[in-house]
């Protein structure tokens, strides 16, 4: 890949060799993470108990992967394509509506 093509992040995929990646500490475009489904890294999965959920949305801002979507002021189910199972949302939930399950 030519050096000028390295700035086009749409050409970089999970199969690209490291030589074709952008140089470290350099960002050439935003929003590239949407194209990479990183949820397969997960060893534990957050599971919602909707009966316990108070829609307080405290889990939303603590998610480092923005994997808790909100629409019309209500949280939706997890974006499992990008959730890495860190469990921060479960710890932030005062209502114990989120539990972590291994291997789901």
Buried (B, 14 or more C-beta within 10 A) or exposed (E): EEEEEBEEBEEBEEEEEEEBEBEEEEEEEEEEEEEEEBBEEBEBBBBBEEEEBEEEEBBBEEBEBEBBEEEEEEBEEBBBEBBBBBBBBBEBBEBEBBBBEEEE
